[in-house]
Amino acid sequence: MIVPKPPLKILLAAPRGFCAGVDRAIQIVEQALTKFGAPVYVRHEIVHNRYVVDSLRAKGAVFVKELDEIPDTTQPVIFSAHGVAKAIPEKAKNRNMFVVDATCPLVSKVHMEAARHHEQGREIILVGHNGHPEVVGTLGQLPAGAIHLVESVEDARTFTPRDASKLAYVTQTTLSLDDTAEIVAVLKERFPEIGGPVKEDICYATTNRQNAVKVIAPKIDGLLVIGGPKSSNSLRLVEVAAKSGCKFSYLVERAKDIPWGDLEHAHTIGITAGASAPEVIVEEVIEAIRERYDLDIEIVTTLEERVVFNVPREVRAPRAPAEQH
């Protein structure tokens, strides 16, 4: 006798998963391997996802924490999507390394904003999470003391500038929209003359994925966020779901992390993926759930993303010559 599976509805958030910056960074490593062969050296994890990193390692990418670990080589040395402090490219130049920069263009935008404010004589506040590679990279764009890290509303309330009339802020690109808005509101209330980005620094992909979760949150019992434990934008999605009233919200790196106990009491769950999580893991998680439940899957699309970033010329494969006629 076949026992019927219990029913479970899944609302699959869209957009989800890879953003243009992550897609570009992975393509840079893959195309460098195709063009130059293995090994290709990558400083830090190219993106915060173990599956992606392991897949690239299997193809010949060598991941290092610091440039000192790389032997003298003419092979490409790639900087991760999170960006690096200015001292890192200088160190690479001194060793005549063939550098390919995979920094997300939206992170580079923040670096340029910080430099512009500094040139204008402003003291800079960086809203972000201490120790995150993107924050380390942004802090390292300018001399020590030029940028001050503010992590919370409390930090914003207690920060004392040298001159309140010469102040500006930038933000990490992968923060919670709501938390950042609260911090910025405090800064603007305390320092009405503070300068800010022309267009907000939190990237389109972080914004879109958080908004998609807010749309499905009232209709679900809980949310599974596919993503790595170091991924800032994935962790923020877990927080957004919790603040939006979901009974549970979990970060799921692979199918083995599915919280089966919570699913037993759920009628409808949401699934999304952070900007560095590949769709293949979303499919893996859904198939694992399908083995135990009779699934009804509905894709909830809040908008279509069409952003694409080109890979640097250095790693592009040469075009095939046009056929002679």
C-alpha positions as CSV (number, residue, x, y, z in Angstrom):
1,M,0.0,0.0,0.0
2,I,1.4,3.4,-1.1
3,V,1.1,6.0,1.7
4,P,0.2,9.4,0.2
5,K,2.7,12.2,0.9
6,P,1.4,15.1,2.9
7,P,0.7,18.3,0.8
8,L,3.0,21.3,1.0
9,K,2.9,24.5,-1.0
10,I,6.1,26.3,-1.9
11,L,6.2,30.0,-2.9
12,L,9.4,30.4,-4.9
13,A,10.6,33.9,-4.8
14,A,11.8,35.7,-7.9
15,P,14.2,37.3,-8.3
16,R,16.5,35.0,-6.3
17,G,20.1,33.7,-6.6
18,F,23.0,35.0,-8.6
19,C,23.3,38.8,-9.2
20,A,25.2,40.3,-12.0
21,G,28.3,41.0,-9.9
22,V,28.5,37.4,-8.7
23,D,27.8,36.0,-12.2
24,R,30.6,38.2,-13.6
25,A,33.1,37.2,-10.9
26,I,32.5,33.5,-11.5
27,Q,32.7,34.0,-15.3
28,I,36.1,35.8,-14.8
29,V,37.6,32.7,-13.0
30,E,36.1,30.3,-15.5
31,Q,37.2,32.3,-18.6
32,A,40.7,32.8,-17.1
33,L,41.0,29.0,-16.7
34,T,39.8,28.4,-20.3
35,K,42.2,31.0,-21.7
36,F,45.3,30.5,-19.6
37,G,44.8,27.0,-18.1
38,A,45.3,26.0,-14.5
39,P,46.3,27.2,-12.0
40,V,44.5,30.5,-11.7
41,Y,45.0,32.1,-8.3
42,V,42.1,33.8,-6.4
43,R,42.6,36.0,-3.4
44,H,39.9,35.0,-0.9
45,E,36.6,33.3,-1.8
46,I,35.5,34.7,-5.2
47,V,32.0,34.8,-3.7
48,H,30.6,33.5,-0.4
49,N,29.4,30.1,-1.5
50,R,31.1,26.9,-0.7
51,Y,29.6,25.0,-3.7
52,V,30.8,27.6,-6.1
53,V,34.2,27.8,-4.6
54,D,34.6,24.0,-4.6
55,S,33.4,23.8,-8.2
56,L,36.0,26.3,-9.3
57,R,38.7,24.6,-7.3
58,A,37.9,21.4,-9.0
59,K,38.5,23.2,-12.4
60,G,41.9,24.5,-11.3
61,A,41.3,27.6,-9.3
62,V,43.7,28.0,-6.3
63,F,42.2,30.0,-3.4
64,V,44.5,31.9,-1.1
65,K,44.0,34.2,1.9
66,E,46.9,36.5,1.0
67,L,49.2,37.2,-2.0
68,D,52.2,35.9,0.0
69,E,50.9,32.4,-0.6
70,I,51.1,32.7,-4.4
71,P,54.5,31.7,-5.9
72,D,56.1,33.9,-8.5
73,T,53.9,33.2,-11.6
74,T,52.7,34.7,-14.9
75,Q,49.3,33.1,-14.3
76,P,46.3,35.3,-13.5
77,V,45.7,36.5,-10.0
78,I,42.1,37.4,-9.4
79,F,40.7,39.6,-6.7
80,S,37.2,38.6,-5.3
81,A,33.9,40.3,-6.0
82,H,34.0,41.9,-2.5
83,G,36.8,44.3,-3.4
84,V,40.2,44.9,-1.8
85,A,42.1,47.6,0.0
86,K,44.4,49.8,-2.1
87,A,47.5,48.2,-0.6
88,I,46.7,44.8,-2.2
89,P,46.9,45.9,-5.9
90,E,50.1,47.8,-5.0
91,K,51.6,44.7,-3.5
92,A,50.6,42.7,-6.6
93,K,52.2,45.4,-8.8
94,N,55.5,45.2,-6.9
95,R,55.6,41.5,-7.7
96,N,54.7,42.0,-11.3
97,M,51.5,39.9,-10.9
98,F,49.0,39.6,-13.8
99,V,46.0,40.9,-11.9
100,V,42.4,40.6,-12.9
101,D,40.0,42.5,-10.7
102,A,36.6,40.8,-10.2
103,T,35.3,43.5,-7.8
104,C,31.6,44.0,-8.3
105,P,31.1,47.3,-10.2
106,L,28.6,48.4,-7.5
107,V,31.3,47.9,-4.8
108,S,33.7,49.9,-7.0
109,K,31.0,52.7,-7.1
110,V,31.2,52.9,-3.3
111,H,35.0,53.1,-3.4
112,M,34.8,56.0,-5.8
113,E,32.2,57.8,-3.7
114,A,34.4,57.5,-0.6
115,A,37.4,58.8,-2.6
116,R,35.3,61.7,-3.9
117,H,34.1,62.7,-0.4
118,H,37.7,62.4,0.9
119,E,39.0,64.7,-1.8
120,Q,36.3,67.2,-0.8
121,G,37.7,67.3,2.7
122,R,34.8,65.3,4.3
123,E,35.1,62.8,7.1
124,I,33.4,59.6,6.0
125,I,31.0,57.2,7.8
126,L,30.8,53.7,6.4
127,V,27.6,51.8,7.5
128,G,28.5,48.1,7.4
129,H,29.5,45.0,9.3
130,N,32.9,44.9,10.9
131,G,35.2,42.2,9.4
132,H,33.2,41.6,6.2
133,P,35.6,41.5,3.2
134,E,33.7,44.3,1.4
135,V,34.0,46.5,4.5
136,V,37.7,45.7,4.9
137,G,38.2,46.7,1.2
138,T,36.3,50.0,1.5
139,L,38.0,51.0,4.7
140,G,41.3,50.3,2.9
141,Q,40.6,52.7,0.1
142,L,41.7,55.7,2.1
143,P,44.3,56.5,4.8
144,A,43.7,55.3,8.4
145,G,41.1,57.4,10.2
146,A,39.5,58.8,7.1
147,I,36.6,56.4,7.3
148,H,34.7,55.4,10.5
149,L,32.6,52.2,10.7
150,V,29.0,52.5,12.0
151,E,27.3,49.2,12.5
152,S,24.1,50.1,14.4
153,V,21.6,52.8,15.3
154,E,23.4,53.1,18.7
155,D,26.7,53.7,16.9
156,A,25.0,56.4,14.8
157,R,23.7,58.1,18.0
158,T,27.1,58.2,19.7
159,F,29.4,59.0,16.7
160,T,31.2,62.3,17.2
161,P,32.6,63.9,14.0
162,R,35.5,66.3,13.9
163,D,33.3,68.8,12.0
164,A,29.6,68.1,11.5
165,S,29.5,70.4,8.4
166,K,32.1,68.2,6.6
167,L,30.6,64.8,6.9
168,A,29.4,62.1,4.4
169,Y,28.3,58.5,4.5
170,V,28.5,55.4,2.3
171,T,27.2,51.9,2.9
172,Q,28.1,48.3,2.4
173,T,26.1,47.0,-0.6
174,T,24.6,43.9,1.0
175,L,22.8,45.4,4.1
176,S,19.2,45.2,5.3
177,L,17.3,48.0,3.7
178,D,15.2,48.7,6.8
179,D,18.1,48.6,9.3
180,T,20.2,50.8,7.1
181,A,17.3,53.3,6.6
182,E,17.1,53.5,10.4
183,I,20.8,54.2,10.8
184,V,20.8,56.8,8.0
185,A,17.7,58.5,9.5
186,V,19.6,59.0,12.8
187,L,22.7,60.3,11.0
188,K,20.6,62.8,8.9
189,E,18.7,63.9,12.0
190,R,21.9,64.5,14.0
191,F,23.9,65.9,11.0
192,P,21.5,67.7,8.6
193,E,24.4,68.7,6.3
194,I,25.7,65.1,5.9
195,G,26.5,64.1,2.3
196,G,25.3,60.8,0.9
197,P,25.3,58.7,-2.3
198,V,23.5,60.1,-5.3
199,K,21.9,56.7,-5.8
200,E,21.8,54.5,-2.7
201,D,24.7,52.1,-2.2
202,I,22.7,49.0,-1.3
203,C,22.8,47.1,-4.5
204,Y,19.8,46.4,-6.7
205,A,20.1,42.6,-6.1
206,T,20.1,42.9,-2.3
207,T,17.1,45.3,-2.6
208,N,15.1,43.1,-5.0
209,R,15.6,39.9,-3.0
210,Q,14.6,41.5,0.3
211,N,11.5,43.1,-1.3
212,A,10.6,39.7,-2.9
213,V,10.7,38.1,0.6
214,K,8.5,40.9,2.0
215,V,5.9,40.2,-0.7
216,I,5.6,36.4,0.1
217,A,6.1,36.7,3.9
218,P,2.4,37.3,4.8
219,K,1.5,34.2,2.8
220,I,4.0,31.6,4.2
221,D,4.6,29.9,7.5
222,G,8.3,30.0,7.1
223,L,11.2,30.7,4.7
224,L,14.2,28.8,3.6
225,V,17.1,31.0,2.3
226,I,19.6,29.1,0.2
227,G,23.0,30.6,0.8
228,G,26.3,30.4,2.6
229,P,26.9,31.2,6.2
230,K,29.4,34.0,5.3
231,S,27.0,35.6,2.8
232,S,25.8,38.9,4.1
233,N,22.9,39.3,1.7
234,S,21.7,35.8,2.5
235,L,21.8,36.4,6.2
236,R,19.8,39.6,5.8
237,L,17.1,37.6,4.0
238,V,16.7,35.4,7.0
239,E,16.4,38.5,9.2
240,V,13.9,40.1,6.8
241,A,11.6,37.1,6.9
242,A,11.8,36.9,10.7
243,K,10.9,40.6,11.0
244,S,8.1,40.2,8.5
245,G,6.3,37.7,10.8
246,C,7.4,34.2,9.5
247,K,7.2,31.5,12.2
248,F,10.6,30.3,11.1
249,S,13.4,31.4,8.7
250,Y,16.6,29.4,8.1
251,L,19.7,29.7,6.1
252,V,20.1,26.4,4.2
253,E,23.5,25.8,2.6
254,R,22.6,22.4,1.1
255,A,19.6,20.0,1.3
256,K,21.1,18.4,4.4
257,D,20.3,21.6,6.3
258,I,16.6,21.5,5.7
259,P,14.7,21.9,9.1
260,W,12.4,18.9,8.7
261,G,10.8,19.4,12.1
262,D,9.5,22.9,11.2
263,L,8.2,21.7,7.8
264,E,5.9,19.1,9.5
265,H,3.8,21.9,10.9
266,A,3.8,24.1,7.8
267,H,1.2,24.4,5.1
268,T,3.1,26.9,2.9
269,I,6.7,27.8,2.9
270,G,8.8,30.2,0.9
271,I,12.1,29.5,-0.8
272,T,14.6,32.1,-2.0
273,A,18.4,32.2,-2.6
274,G,21.0,34.8,-1.8
275,A,22.9,36.6,-4.5
276,S,25.9,34.2,-4.4
277,A,23.8,30.9,-4.4
278,P,23.5,28.9,-7.6
279,E,20.1,27.7,-8.8
280,V,21.4,24.1,-8.8
281,I,21.2,24.1,-5.0
282,V,17.7,25.6,-5.1
283,E,16.7,22.6,-7.3
284,E,18.5,20.2,-4.9
285,V,16.6,21.5,-1.9
286,I,13.2,21.4,-3.7
287,E,13.9,17.8,-4.9
288,A,14.8,16.7,-1.3
289,I,11.5,18.2,-0.1
290,R,9.6,16.5,-3.0
291,E,10.7,13.1,-1.7
292,R,8.7,13.6,1.4
293,Y,5.9,15.9,0.3
294,D,3.3,16.3,-2.5
295,L,4.5,19.7,-3.7
296,D,2.5,22.6,-5.2
297,I,5.1,25.1,-6.4
298,E,4.2,28.7,-7.3
299,I,6.7,31.2,-8.6
300,V,6.1,34.6,-7.2
301,T,7.8,37.2,-9.5
302,T,8.1,40.7,-8.2
303,L,10.2,42.0,-11.1
304,E,12.5,40.9,-13.9
305,E,16.2,41.6,-13.5
306,R,18.2,42.5,-16.7
307,V,21.4,43.8,-15.2
308,V,24.6,42.4,-16.8
309,F,28.2,43.3,-16.2
310,N,30.9,42.5,-18.8
311,V,34.0,40.5,-17.9
312,P,37.4,42.3,-18.3
313,R,39.0,42.1,-21.7
314,E,42.1,40.3,-20.4
315,V,40.2,37.1,-19.7
316,R,37.8,37.0,-22.7
317,A,38.5,34.3,-25.2
318,P,39.8,35.6,-28.5
319,R,37.0,35.8,-31.1
320,A,37.1,33.2,-33.8
321,P,38.2,34.7,-37.1
322,A,35.4,35.5,-39.6
323,E,34.9,32.9,-42.3
324,Q,36.5,33.8,-45.6
325,H,34.0,34.0,-48.5
